[in-house]
Amino acid sequence: MMNITRKNKMRADATKAYRDSLRKNLEHRLDVARSQGNQKLIQQLEQEAAYLHLV
């Protein structure tokens, strides 16, 4: 049986990887919106980032 500490570490690592992926995807979407000058989308993505605590 897997050690509880090891399970917690694996869970924390998975959570970090998931949040890193979310952040990277959001940053890319923001870059595209900025390059297109889409202010409404930029505002929505910034709100999304704040809601997800990625900023």
C-alpha positions in Angstrom: 0.0 0.0 0.0 1.2 3.5 -0.9 2.4 5.7 2.0 0.0 8.6 2.8 2.8 11.1 2.5 3.6 9.8 -0.9 0.0 10.0 -2.0 -0.2 13.6 -0.7 3.0 14.5 -2.6 1.6 12.9 -5.8 -1.7 14.9 -5.3 0.2 18.1 -4.7 2.3 17.5 -7.8 -0.7 16.8 -10.0 -2.5 19.9 -8.6 0.6 22.1 -9.4 0.9 20.6 -12.9 -2.8 21.3 -13.5 -2.6 24.9 -12.3 0.6 25.5 -14.4 -1.2 24.2 -17.4 -4.2 26.5 -16.8 -1.8 29.5 -16.3 0.1 28.7 -19.5 -3.1 28.4 -21.5 -4.5 31.6 -20.1 -1.3 33.5 -20.8 -1.4 32.3 -24.4 -5.0 33.3 -24.8 -4.2 36.7 -23.3 -1.3 37.1 -25.7 -3.5 36.4 -28.7 -6.3 38.7 -27.4 -3.7 41.5 -26.9 -2.2 41.0 -30.3 -5.6 41.3 -31.8 -6.5 44.3 -29.7 -9.6 42.6 -28.4 -10.2 44.6 -25.2 -13.4 42.8 -24.2 -11.7 39.4 -24.4 -8.7 40.7 -22.5 -10.9 41.9 -19.7 -12.8 38.6 -19.6 -9.5 36.6 -19.5 -8.1 38.9 -16.7 -11.3 38.3 -14.7 -10.9 34.5 -15.3 -7.3 34.7 -14.1 -8.4 36.5 -11.0 -11.3 34.1 -10.3 -8.9 31.1 -10.6 -6.3 32.9 -8.5 -3.7 32.7 -11.3 -2.5 36.3 -11.0 
